[in-house]
């Protein structure tokens, strides 16, 4: 089961330049602040968009 991210959700009227979750994500790095990650297909009808996930799952 996933857990909720700490902090406040982003202001939808003024989203940050990069990933909207970067200000409250424990996996944030410089790439996240520059541009939002692209949406990637996952199993079933699920999808994800996270540079941190890509870095953690790299061989």
PyMOL Python script that loads the backbone (N, CA, C, O; Angstrom):
from pymol import cmd

cmd.read_pdbstr("""\
ATOM      1  N   UNK A   1       0.845  -1.173   0.000  1.00  0.00           N
ATOM      2  CA  UNK A   1       0.000   0.000   0.000  1.00  0.00           C
ATOM      3  C   UNK A   1       0.891   1.236   0.000  1.00  0.00           C
ATOM      4  O   UNK A   1       1.896   1.275   0.709  1.00  0.00           O
ATOM      5  N   UNK A   2       0.538   2.226  -0.774  1.00  0.00           N
ATOM      6  CA  UNK A   2       1.324   3.456  -0.832  1.00  0.00           C
ATOM      7  C   UNK A   2       0.919   4.394   0.298  1.00  0.00           C
ATOM      8  O   UNK A   2      -0.152   4.250   0.889  1.00  0.00           O
ATOM      9  N   UNK A   3       1.781   5.348   0.587  1.00  0.00           N
ATOM     10  CA  UNK A   3       1.481   6.322   1.625  1.00  0.00           C
ATOM     11  C   UNK A   3       1.390   7.703   0.997  1.00  0.00           C
ATOM     12  O   UNK A   3       1.897   7.933  -0.101  1.00  0.00           O
ATOM     13  N   UNK A   4       0.751   8.603   1.691  1.00  0.00           N
ATOM     14  CA  UNK A   4       0.600   9.965   1.199  1.00  0.00           C
ATOM     15  C   UNK A   4       1.913  10.720   1.348  1.00  0.00           C
ATOM     16  O   UNK A   4       2.649  10.512   2.313  1.00  0.00           O
ATOM     17  N   UNK A   5       2.203  11.590   0.397  1.00  0.00           N
ATOM     18  CA  UNK A   5       3.398  12.432   0.475  1.00  0.00           C
ATOM     19  C   UNK A   5       3.181  13.486   1.555  1.00  0.00           C
ATOM     20  O   UNK A   5       2.086  14.030   1.695  1.00  0.00           O
ATOM     21  N   UNK A   6       4.234  13.765   2.312  1.00  0.00           N
ATOM     22  CA  UNK A   6       4.135  14.793   3.347  1.00  0.00           C
ATOM     23  C   UNK A   6       4.087  16.173   2.714  1.00  0.00           C
ATOM     24  O   UNK A   6       4.470  16.338   1.556  1.00  0.00           O
ATOM     25  N   UNK A   7       3.625  17.157   3.457  1.00  0.00           N
ATOM     26  CA  UNK A   7       3.572  18.533   2.971  1.00  0.00           C
ATOM     27  C   UNK A   7       2.262  18.843   2.276  1.00  0.00           C
ATOM     28  O   UNK A   7       1.330  18.040   2.276  1.00  0.00           O
ATOM     29  N   UNK A   8       2.214  20.005   1.695  1.00  0.00           N
ATOM     30  CA  UNK A   8       1.011  20.477   1.025  1.00  0.00           C
ATOM     31  C   UNK A   8       1.055  20.162  -0.466  1.00  0.00           C
ATOM     32  O   UNK A   8       2.126  20.224  -1.071  1.00  0.00           O
ATOM     33  N   UNK A   9      -0.084  19.827  -1.074  1.00  0.00           N
ATOM     34  CA  UNK A   9      -0.098  19.618  -2.523  1.00  0.00           C
ATOM     35  C   UNK A   9       0.211  20.933  -3.239  1.00  0.00           C
ATOM     36  O   UNK A   9       0.021  22.011  -2.675  1.00  0.00           O
ATOM     37  N   UNK A  10       0.686  20.842  -4.483  1.00  0.00           N
ATOM     38  CA  UNK A  10       1.031  22.071  -5.206  1.00  0.00           C
ATOM     39  C   UNK A  10      -0.198  22.912  -5.526  1.00  0.00           C
ATOM     40  O   UNK A  10      -1.311  22.399  -5.633  1.00  0.00           O
ATOM     41  N   UNK A  11       0.027  24.203  -5.675  1.00  0.00           N
ATOM     42  CA  UNK A  11      -1.031  25.132  -6.103  1.00  0.00           C
ATOM     43  C   UNK A  11      -1.240  24.899  -7.590  1.00  0.00           C
ATOM     44  O   UNK A  11      -0.344  25.174  -8.388  1.00  0.00           O
ATOM     45  N   UNK A  12      -2.399  24.398  -7.974  1.00  0.00           N
ATOM     46  CA  UNK A  12      -2.665  24.081  -9.375  1.00  0.00           C
ATOM     47  C   UNK A  12      -2.654  25.309 -10.281  1.00  0.00           C
ATOM     48  O   UNK A  12      -2.506  25.178 -11.496  1.00  0.00           O
ATOM     49  N   UNK A  13      -2.808  26.489  -9.708  1.00  0.00           N
ATOM     50  CA  UNK A  13      -2.762  27.722 -10.494  1.00  0.00           C
ATOM     51  C   UNK A  13      -1.324  28.202 -10.699  1.00  0.00           C
ATOM     52  O   UNK A  13      -1.075  29.078 -11.528  1.00  0.00           O
ATOM     53  N   UNK A  14      -0.386  27.636  -9.953  1.00  0.00           N
ATOM     54  CA  UNK A  14       1.016  28.058 -10.057  1.00  0.00           C
ATOM     55  C   UNK A  14       1.935  26.858  -9.834  1.00  0.00           C
ATOM     56  O   UNK A  14       2.688  26.820  -8.861  1.00  0.00           O
ATOM     57  N   UNK A  15       1.869  25.886 -10.734  1.00  0.00           N
ATOM     58  CA  UNK A  15       2.692  24.686 -10.608  1.00  0.00           C
ATOM     59  C   UNK A  15       4.171  25.024 -10.781  1.00  0.00           C
ATOM     60  O   UNK A  15       4.512  25.935 -11.536  1.00  0.00           O
ATOM     61  N   UNK A  16       5.055  24.297 -10.087  1.00  0.00           N
ATOM     62  CA  UNK A  16       6.493  24.540 -10.263  1.00  0.00           C
ATOM     63  C   UNK A  16       6.932  24.153 -11.668  1.00  0.00           C
ATOM     64  O   UNK A  16       6.211  23.434 -12.360  1.00  0.00           O
ATOM     65  N   UNK A  17       8.096  24.614 -12.100  1.00  0.00           N
ATOM     66  CA  UNK A  17       8.590  24.366 -13.455  1.00  0.00           C
ATOM     67  C   UNK A  17       8.808  22.883 -13.731  1.00  0.00           C
ATOM     68  O   UNK A  17       8.531  22.421 -14.838  1.00  0.00           O
ATOM     69  N   UNK A  18       9.293  22.138 -12.765  1.00  0.00           N
ATOM     70  CA  UNK A  18       9.574  20.719 -12.954  1.00  0.00           C
ATOM     71  C   UNK A  18       8.407  19.863 -12.498  1.00  0.00           C
ATOM     72  O   UNK A  18       7.244  20.159 -12.775  1.00  0.00           O
ATOM     73  N   UNK A  19       8.741  18.813 -11.805  1.00  0.00           N
ATOM     74  CA  UNK A  19       7.737  17.896 -11.281  1.00  0.00           C
ATOM     75  C   UNK A  19       6.928  18.584 -10.178  1.00  0.00           C
ATOM     76  O   UNK A  19       7.497  19.212  -9.286  1.00  0.00           O
ATOM     77  N   UNK A  20       5.611  18.462 -10.243  1.00  0.00           N
ATOM     78  CA  UNK A  20       4.746  19.098  -9.249  1.00  0.00           C
ATOM     79  C   UNK A  20       4.942  18.515  -7.854  1.00  0.00           C
ATOM     80  O   UNK A  20       4.611  19.168  -6.864  1.00  0.00           O
ATOM     81  N   UNK A  21       5.473  17.296  -7.757  1.00  0.00           N
ATOM     82  CA  UNK A  21       5.697  16.658  -6.460  1.00  0.00           C
ATOM     83  C   UNK A  21       7.077  16.952  -5.882  1.00  0.00           C
ATOM     84  O   UNK A  21       7.329  16.624  -4.723  1.00  0.00           O
ATOM     85  N   UNK A  22       7.969  17.552  -6.643  1.00  0.00           N
ATOM     86  CA  UNK A  22       9.354  17.777  -6.210  1.00  0.00           C
ATOM     87  C   UNK A  22       9.480  18.468  -4.848  1.00  0.00           C
ATOM     88  O   UNK A  22      10.320  18.053  -4.049  1.00  0.00           O
ATOM     89  N   UNK A  23       8.686  19.499  -4.545  1.00  0.00           N
ATOM     90  CA  UNK A  23       8.860  20.172  -3.257  1.00  0.00           C
ATOM     91  C   UNK A  23       8.615  19.275  -2.038  1.00  0.00           C
ATOM     92  O   UNK A  23       9.086  19.592  -0.946  1.00  0.00           O
ATOM     93  N   UNK A  24       7.895  18.176  -2.199  1.00  0.00           N
ATOM     94  CA  UNK A  24       7.603  17.319  -1.045  1.00  0.00           C
ATOM     95  C   UNK A  24       7.999  15.861  -1.249  1.00  0.00           C
ATOM     96  O   UNK A  24       7.559  14.991  -0.497  1.00  0.00           O
ATOM     97  N   UNK A  25       8.814  15.588  -2.243  1.00  0.00           N
ATOM     98  CA  UNK A  25       9.228  14.225  -2.548  1.00  0.00           C
ATOM     99  C   UNK A  25      10.608  13.917  -1.957  1.00  0.00           C
ATOM    100  O   UNK A  25      11.525  14.724  -2.109  1.00  0.00           O
ATOM    101  N   UNK A  26      10.777  12.778  -1.291  1.00  0.00           N
ATOM    102  CA  UNK A  26      12.076  12.430  -0.723  1.00  0.00           C
ATOM    103  C   UNK A  26      13.108  11.999  -1.766  1.00  0.00           C
ATOM    104  O   UNK A  26      14.288  11.874  -1.438  1.00  0.00           O
ATOM    105  N   UNK A  27      12.696  11.772  -3.002  1.00  0.00           N
ATOM    106  CA  UNK A  27      13.603  11.317  -4.064  1.00  0.00           C
ATOM    107  C   UNK A  27      13.988  12.422  -5.046  1.00  0.00           C
ATOM    108  O   UNK A  27      14.592  12.136  -6.079  1.00  0.00           O
ATOM    109  N   UNK A  28      13.654  13.667  -4.750  1.00  0.00           N
ATOM    110  CA  UNK A  28      13.908  14.785  -5.646  1.00  0.00           C
ATOM    111  C   UNK A  28      15.398  15.033  -5.865  1.00  0.00           C
ATOM    112  O   UNK A  28      16.191  14.995  -4.924  1.00  0.00           O
ATOM    113  N   UNK A  29      15.763  15.287  -7.117  1.00  0.00           N
ATOM    114  CA  UNK A  29      17.109  15.728  -7.449  1.00  0.00           C
ATOM    115  C   UNK A  29      17.005  16.805  -8.519  1.00  0.00           C
ATOM    116  O   UNK A  29      15.895  17.143  -8.932  1.00  0.00           O
ATOM    117  N   UNK A  30      18.116  17.350  -8.979  1.00  0.00           N
ATOM    118  CA  UNK A  30      18.117  18.504  -9.875  1.00  0.00           C
ATOM    119  C   UNK A  30      17.246  18.312 -11.116  1.00  0.00           C
ATOM    120  O   UNK A  30      16.550  19.238 -11.535  1.00  0.00           O
ATOM    121  N   UNK A  31      17.281  17.145 -11.691  1.00  0.00           N
ATOM    122  CA  UNK A  31      16.495  16.872 -12.902  1.00  0.00           C
ATOM    123  C   UNK A  31      14.989  17.101 -12.658  1.00  0.00           C
ATOM    124  O   UNK A  31      14.275  17.567 -13.546  1.00  0.00           O
ATOM    125  N   UNK A  32      14.527  16.773 -11.467  1.00  0.00           N
ATOM    126  CA  UNK A  32      13.104  16.929 -11.128  1.00  0.00           C
ATOM    127  C   UNK A  32      12.678  18.404 -11.128  1.00  0.00           C
ATOM    128  O   UNK A  32      11.539  18.732 -11.461  1.00  0.00           O
ATOM    129  N   UNK A  33      13.600  19.269 -10.755  1.00  0.00           N
ATOM    130  CA  UNK A  33      13.295  20.689 -10.658  1.00  0.00           C
ATOM    131  C   UNK A  33      13.308  21.387 -12.014  1.00  0.00           C
ATOM    132  O   UNK A  33      12.749  22.474 -12.161  1.00  0.00           O
ATOM    133  N   UNK A  34      13.944  20.765 -13.003  1.00  0.00           N
ATOM    134  CA  UNK A  34      14.093  21.386 -14.317  1.00  0.00           C
ATOM    135  C   UNK A  34      12.921  21.120 -15.258  1.00  0.00           C
ATOM    136  O   UNK A  34      12.469  22.028 -15.955  1.00  0.00           O
ATOM    137  N   UNK A  35      12.433  19.897 -15.283  1.00  0.00           N
ATOM    138  CA  UNK A  35      11.360  19.533 -16.223  1.00  0.00           C
ATOM    139  C   UNK A  35      10.552  18.378 -15.656  1.00  0.00           C
ATOM    140  O   UNK A  35      11.108  17.506 -14.988  1.00  0.00           O
ATOM    141  N   UNK A  36       9.263  18.358 -15.907  1.00  0.00           N
ATOM    142  CA  UNK A  36       8.454  17.247 -15.402  1.00  0.00           C
ATOM    143  C   UNK A  36       8.795  15.951 -16.144  1.00  0.00           C
ATOM    144  O   UNK A  36       9.056  15.982 -17.347  1.00  0.00           O
ATOM    145  N   UNK A  37       8.796  14.812 -15.437  1.00  0.00           N
ATOM    146  CA  UNK A  37       9.070  13.535 -16.094  1.00  0.00           C
ATOM    147  C   UNK A  37       7.898  13.131 -16.981  1.00  0.00           C
ATOM    148  O   UNK A  37       6.761  13.540 -16.747  1.00  0.00           O
ATOM    149  N   UNK A  38       8.185  12.327 -17.997  1.00  0.00           N
ATOM    150  CA  UNK A  38       7.116  11.871 -18.884  1.00  0.00           C
ATOM    151  C   UNK A  38       6.373  10.701 -18.246  1.00  0.00           C
ATOM    152  O   UNK A  38       6.932   9.967 -17.431  1.00  0.00           O
ATOM    153  N   UNK A  39       5.138  10.540 -18.616  1.00  0.00           N
ATOM    154  CA  UNK A  39       4.294   9.475 -18.106  1.00  0.00           C
ATOM    155  C   UNK A  39       4.665   8.173 -18.797  1.00  0.00           C
ATOM    156  O   UNK A  39       4.716   8.113 -20.025  1.00  0.00           O
ATOM    157  N   UNK A  40       4.926   7.126 -18.013  1.00  0.00           N
ATOM    158  CA  UNK A  40       5.320   5.816 -18.525  1.00  0.00           C
ATOM    159  C   UNK A  40       4.259   4.786 -18.171  1.00  0.00           C
ATOM    160  O   UNK A  40       3.711   4.814 -17.070  1.00  0.00           O
ATOM    161  N   UNK A  41       3.969   3.888 -19.082  1.00  0.00           N
ATOM    162  CA  UNK A  41       2.991   2.836 -18.837  1.00  0.00           C
ATOM    163  C   UNK A  41       3.549   1.821 -17.849  1.00  0.00           C
ATOM    164  O   UNK A  41       4.737   1.502 -17.875  1.00  0.00           O
ATOM    165  N   UNK A  42       2.692   1.325 -16.989  1.00  0.00           N
ATOM    166  CA  UNK A  42       3.045   0.275 -16.036  1.00  0.00           C
ATOM    167  C   UNK A  42       2.063  -0.877 -16.240  1.00  0.00           C
ATOM    168  O   UNK A  42       1.301  -0.879 -17.207  1.00  0.00           O
ATOM    169  N   UNK A  43       2.079  -1.826 -15.360  1.00  0.00           N
ATOM    170  CA  UNK A  43       1.194  -2.989 -15.483  1.00  0.00           C
ATOM    171  C   UNK A  43      -0.280  -2.580 -15.469  1.00  0.00           C
ATOM    172  O   UNK A  43      -0.683  -1.675 -14.738  1.00  0.00           O
ATOM    173  N   UNK A  44      -1.051  -3.252 -16.272  1.00  0.00           N
ATOM    174  CA  UNK A  44      -2.489  -2.974 -16.319  1.00  0.00           C
ATOM    175  C   UNK A  44      -2.770  -1.586 -16.842  1.00  0.00           C
ATOM    176  O   UNK A  44      -2.204  -1.169 -17.853  1.00  0.00           O
ATOM    177  N   UNK A  45      -3.630  -0.880 -16.168  1.00  0.00           N
ATOM    178  CA  UNK A  45      -3.999   0.474 -16.591  1.00  0.00           C
ATOM    179  C   UNK A  45      -3.262   1.536 -15.783  1.00  0.00           C
ATOM    180  O   UNK A  45      -3.667   2.698 -15.773  1.00  0.00           O
ATOM    181  N   UNK A  46      -2.199   1.151 -15.114  1.00  0.00           N
ATOM    182  CA  UNK A  46      -1.447   2.088 -14.267  1.00  0.00           C
ATOM    183  C   UNK A  46      -0.349   2.788 -15.057  1.00  0.00           C
ATOM    184  O   UNK A  46       0.074   2.318 -16.113  1.00  0.00           O
ATOM    185  N   UNK A  47       0.105   3.921 -14.524  1.00  0.00           N
ATOM    186  CA  UNK A  47       1.200   4.671 -15.134  1.00  0.00           C
ATOM    187  C   UNK A  47       1.967   5.383 -14.026  1.00  0.00           C
ATOM    188  O   UNK A  47       1.456   5.544 -12.918  1.00  0.00           O
ATOM    189  N   UNK A  48       3.199   5.811 -14.327  1.00  0.00           N
ATOM    190  CA  UNK A  48       4.021   6.542 -13.379  1.00  0.00           C
ATOM    191  C   UNK A  48       4.837   7.579 -14.123  1.00  0.00           C
ATOM    192  O   UNK A  48       5.078   7.454 -15.324  1.00  0.00           O
ATOM    193  N   UNK A  49       5.254   8.593 -13.408  1.00  0.00           N
ATOM    194  CA  UNK A  49       6.100   9.649 -13.965  1.00  0.00           C
ATOM    195  C   UNK A  49       7.025  10.110 -12.853  1.00  0.00           C
ATOM    196  O   UNK A  49       6.655  10.943 -12.025  1.00  0.00           O
ATOM    197  N   UNK A  50       8.254   9.552 -12.842  1.00  0.00           N
ATOM    198  CA  UNK A  50       9.180   9.878 -11.757  1.00  0.00           C
ATOM    199  C   UNK A  50      10.614   9.603 -12.168  1.00  0.00           C
ATOM    200  O   UNK A  50      10.957   8.469 -12.501  1.00  0.00           O
ATOM    201  N   UNK A  51      11.461  10.635 -12.147  1.00  0.00           N
ATOM    202  CA  UNK A  51      12.883  10.444 -12.419  1.00  0.00           C
ATOM    203  C   UNK A  51      13.528   9.633 -11.294  1.00  0.00           C
ATOM    204  O   UNK A  51      14.447   8.854 -11.548  1.00  0.00           O
ATOM    205  N   UNK A  52      13.068   9.803 -10.070  1.00  0.00           N
ATOM    206  CA  UNK A  52      13.607   9.053  -8.947  1.00  0.00           C
ATOM    207  C   UNK A  52      13.370   7.573  -9.096  1.00  0.00           C
ATOM    208  O   UNK A  52      14.244   6.773  -8.762  1.00  0.00           O
ATOM    209  N   UNK A  53      12.224   7.191  -9.581  1.00  0.00           N
ATOM    210  CA  UNK A  53      11.924   5.777  -9.803  1.00  0.00           C
ATOM    211  C   UNK A  53      12.856   5.209 -10.852  1.00  0.00           C
ATOM    212  O   UNK A  53      13.359   4.095 -10.707  1.00  0.00           O
ATOM    213  N   UNK A  54      13.090   5.984 -11.927  1.00  0.00           N
ATOM    214  CA  UNK A  54      13.995   5.535 -12.982  1.00  0.00           C
ATOM    215  C   UNK A  54      15.391   5.302 -12.411  1.00  0.00           C
ATOM    216  O   UNK A  54      16.022   4.299 -12.744  1.00  0.00           O
ATOM    217  N   UNK A  55      15.883   6.187 -11.573  1.00  0.00           N
ATOM    218  CA  UNK A  55      17.225   6.070 -11.002  1.00  0.00           C
ATOM    219  C   UNK A  55      17.306   4.869 -10.066  1.00  0.00           C
ATOM    220  O   UNK A  55      18.310   4.157 -10.064  1.00  0.00           O
ATOM    221  N   UNK A  56      16.276   4.637  -9.281  1.00  0.00           N
ATOM    222  CA  UNK A  56      16.256   3.538  -8.331  1.00  0.00           C
ATOM    223  C   UNK A  56      16.156   2.188  -9.023  1.00  0.00           C
ATOM    224  O   UNK A  56      16.668   1.197  -8.503  1.00  0.00           O
ATOM    225  N   UNK A  57      15.504   2.123 -10.196  1.00  0.00           N
ATOM    226  CA  UNK A  57      15.298   0.846 -10.865  1.00  0.00           C
ATOM    227  C   UNK A  57      16.355   0.550 -11.921  1.00  0.00           C
ATOM    228  O   UNK A  57      16.316  -0.515 -12.537  1.00  0.00           O
ATOM    229  N   UNK A  58      17.297   1.462 -12.146  1.00  0.00           N
ATOM    230  CA  UNK A  58      18.344   1.251 -13.154  1.00  0.00           C
ATOM    231  C   UNK A  58      19.288   0.133 -12.708  1.00  0.00           C
ATOM    232  O   UNK A  58      19.588   0.007 -11.521  1.00  0.00           O
ATOM    233  N   UNK A  59      19.757  -0.684 -13.672  1.00  0.00           N
ATOM    234  CA  UNK A  59      20.655  -1.787 -13.299  1.00  0.00           C
ATOM    235  C   UNK A  59      22.014  -1.309 -12.832  1.00  0.00           C
ATOM    236  O   UNK A  59      22.870  -2.124 -12.487  1.00  0.00           O
TER     237      UNK A  59
END
""", "prot")
cmd.dss("prot")
cmd.show_as("cartoon", "prot")
cmd.util.cbc("prot")
cmd.orient("prot")
